[in-house]
Each structure stands twice: as structure tokens, then as C-alpha cells.
Amino acid sequence: MRKRNKENVFRSKVNWRKELTLLPGYLILTIWVAFTAAFLIWILGASLSTSREIFTGTVFKFESGVHFENYASAWKGNNVSVYFANSLLYAASSCFVVILISAPAAYVLSRFTFLGNKGVKTGLILAMSIPEVMIIMPIYSLTAQYHIRGRILLIILYILLRVPFTTTYLLNFFASLSRSYEEAAAIDGCTPAKTFWKIMFPLIQPAIVTVTIFNFMSVWNEFFMALIFATSTETTPVGVGLLQIVNAMKYTGDYGGLFAAVIIVFLPTFLLYVILSEKIIAGVTGGGVKG
């Protein structure tokens, strides 16, 4: 009994020392979370206030009441509804097509050995390492030469830019699956394509959800490419749309509507992450488990 007590005391001391070493990290994380939360709460308060209250620092007093009409003004008057619909179209359609392309590609690259396998994988890594700024001008020159513009152009660009990352991300997840699944499917008479869609694809659902969320947020928040290729209000996504709203503040002065627009734009990705946070964590950590 004494020996066990000594072991428990030793373990408690070791655990206490380990917690002390982690304390600076906990402190930094707490400060960062508190700062971010305070920043978001202030924006939420500003979105329900008037411009005068924002500039006088009386955001949370709501002296003139709570102004929910700022959201209606932003949604209709500042064209946020158009920007929101465009971003939703770009993000949803590109994420769907990216999975249709990348999931089969990652499965083949991770499960089959063929000439050029390593070369394709290396090419995907190289494609990820090229900054978007370097390819903007060649793409712009080609699209101007062949008169390609509009929503279809942006969707195609977003798909092509996300395929290398998505394929590389899914490689480890397919590689971690046991080959017994494929052997059992072959015995039952499944073709390779049917084996993939019916058995292997559902097994990496957490990874699919995670990478889709990453892609969705990336497309939703994308700014530079949309600034170049979105040539009209009808094709403008939320990132460039917010810039246009900020520029309009010089003439309208509706800062309550501006912060309401920020909340509207921020809300979809925030809710998506909160609702699916467990699947995101499972998708991030699942690739290291070998079957």
C-alpha cells in the first residue's frame, strides 16, 4: 500500500509539473480567445447601433434603441443579398465538384501502384506551392483573349485551385483503410468503381466533411481573385462586396449597416464550424490511424 501511495504521489507531481509547463500556452490561448470574443461582441453591438453611437463610444448603451433595421438595410440597400448568393453559389458548387474530382484521384493514387504515381503526387505538391499571385496575370490574359468571364470562370478557377490540396489531404485517409474491405467487395463481385463509391468513400466521411469545410471557408473568404475576375455587381462575392460597402461609407455614413453586413458575411462559416466541429477534429486526426 505504501508503495502504491508513493507511486500515486510521484505521478501527481509529474502531472503537476507537466501542467506548469503548459501554463504559458494556456495563458496565451485564453488571451487570444478573450480578445477575439470581445472584438466580435463589439461588432455585434455596433451592428445594432447608429453611426453616432459608434463614433461616440456608446455602442452598448443603445440610447436610441436596438436597430435591427441595420440588417434589413445591409441585406437590401447594400446588395449583401446579391453578394451572399454569389458566394454561396461559388463555394457550394466548387466544393461539390472538387470532391467529385479529388476523392477518386486520391483513392487511385493511394491504393494502386502505376507508372507516374509518384510524379502525380509530386505535381500536386508543386501545384500547392505556387502562389495565386503568380498565375493571376497569365489567367487574366487568356480569359481576356477568349472573352471568358462571369460566374462560370470564377467557379472553374476555384475548383482548379482547390483540387491539389484536397487530393493531397485525402491521400493519407485512403491509405489508412484496410485492404480487407476491397478484398471482401471483390469476392462479392463489386467492380472497383462500385467498391469506391459504396464502401471506401463512406469510410472517410469525417475527412470529406473536414476538407469540404476548409474549402468552403477558403472560397467564401477569397478576395484577390474575385477582385480581378468579378467584373460586375451581379457576380461579386462577399469579400469584394464588403470592400465596395466600405467605399460607399464615404457617401452614406451608414456604419451600422456596414457592421451588420460584416455579421451576415461572418455568420455562415462560424455556424458551419460550430455545428461540425467534432467532425472537423475527427477528420484532422483520423489520417494518422492505420487500418
Disulfide bonds with the S-S distance in Angstrom:
none
